[in-house]
């Protein structure tokens, strides 16, 4: 997916949540106002997902950008239908008019046929001229979700964060783990759990994997560490689309990344740039960065006084805007391990996405963190022909 596609999908999705939460006209449909944005990195991967905590049900949206031929939007209908295998409801977001034809109404009419007797699919049209500047007034609900879905639903695990979850895994370790997975590709079953992870864990216990700084990383060998770190290292690989989740086999993107590392080196700009683009687009960190920029525009002085407070208040901003999972009762906001926002700032700094003061500091009292937009733009527009 491209950056502009994801940004437009996010604007449309936010507008939909806002209308549902605020019970605008018929937008509430069958949903409660206790609905938040969620993440789904499995295949098929939706463009925007919401989770209703009162219903304990999810809705997945397919977003189609403007300026395509009509058949592209019919393809979107098929994608929308496929989401119903793992989500209770789905929706298609597309331009109201394409080539002078009212394509959104056409698809709404299709879904109103008798063969779709139960109305679990929404159709939302948008004005392509105003979606970016005025999303709330751009979108139009042409077909609503009218029937609550009951019975067994085949669902993938949803993430409480819509962006790729990251816990300190370095660019060196990504390559090491992917190469170990590739070495065991001839094995059957869960090669991540049965073969690659035990080998990689033994290397970390022996201090043979490297941190971002190139130093040996040594882990204490106990069952608790081994189990938690197993997921810490697997989740970002899966959410970036580098491995498939059930067995841990490399995807096409996974093979591309290790090929770039082997050809140009793990410290090369090409390897780091390719990884950075995956984080921004596939990992949806570009959307998170846009959220943080919006937060900075309204942040009060205490929020900008320290990095810990900045992170806590940014997370509260996401919560207030229905952009992260619902807070658990009694959940603390101390900036420690229970936070959603933890190592993202460090990751962005390591990838060169932040401006730094001196050689190390990237948080500036009174301003927060500042992004290196020239590098972000360069990454987003760079072609990687590998």
C-alpha positions, 0 to 999 in steps of 0.5 A: 500500500502507498502512503497516500492511500493509507493516509486517506483511509485513515481520514475516512476511518476516523470520520466514520468512528466520529459519526458512530460515537457521536450518533450522527443521523443513522451512522450509529447503525447497530454499533455502540459508542464504545468503539475504537480503532484496532489493528489487523495485520493478518491476511487478507489485511483490511485498511481500517478496523474498528472494535466495539467493546460493548458488542465484542465485535469488529468491523473491517473496512476496505478503502479504495482511492480515487482515480481508478477504473470502475472494475477496481471498485468491484474488486473492492467488493470482493475484498470486503466480502472476504473480511467477513470470515474473520470479522463480524462486519465489513464495509467498503469506502469508495468514491461516490462518483467514478467516470461520471457513474455513481459507483458507490450507489451501484455497489450499495444496490448490489448488496441490497439484493435478496442474496444478501438478505442479512445486512452485515456490510456497509457502503460509504461513499466519499467526495474525492475533492474534500476527503482530505480537507473535510472528511466529516462532511465528505463521507456519506453512508449509502448502506448501513449495517442493519443486522447484528451478527450472531453465531461462531465467527472465525477471527484473527487476533486483533491488535489494540494498536493499529501500528506495528508493535516494537520492542527493541529488536535491532536491524542486525537481529531482524536480518539474523532471525530472518536468515535462520528462518530461511535456513530451516525453510525445508522443515515442516510445521512451525519452523519459528517455534521449533527451529529458528527461535531456539537457535536465535535464543541460544545466540542471545543468551551467549551474547552473539546477536547485536544491538542497534549500536553493534554491541553483543546483546546478552539475555538471561536464560529463564523460561519467562524471558524465553517465552516473552522474548519469543513474541517480542521478536516474532510480532514485528516480523509478522506485522511488517509482512516479513514472515507469515504468522502460522509457521514463520516462513519468509514472505516475498518481502522477507526475502527482499530484505535479507537479499538487500542486506546480503548484497549491500550490508546491514549498515548500508543506507539501502538496507536501513531505508528499505526497513524504514519504508516497511515500518512507515507503510506496512507497519503504519508508523507514518499514521502514528507520526501524523497522529503525534504531529496533531497532538503536538499542535494542541499539547499544553506546556506540561506535556512538553516538559519531559519525554515521559510526560510527553509519551503519557499524554500522547497516549491519552490523546490517542485514547481520547480520539478512539485510536487505541484499545480501551484502557483497562479499569485501574490501568496506570499511566506511568509510562512503564511496561503497561503503556502502548507507547514505549520503544517507538521513539527509540525506533524512529531515532535509530531509523533517522526519522527524528531530529537530534540535539547533539549526538544523542538527544531527540527530545527537546524541552518545550518542543517534544520530538521533531521529525526529519521530514526530508528523510521521511519524504525521501523514503516514501518516494524512493523506489526499491527495485529488488 
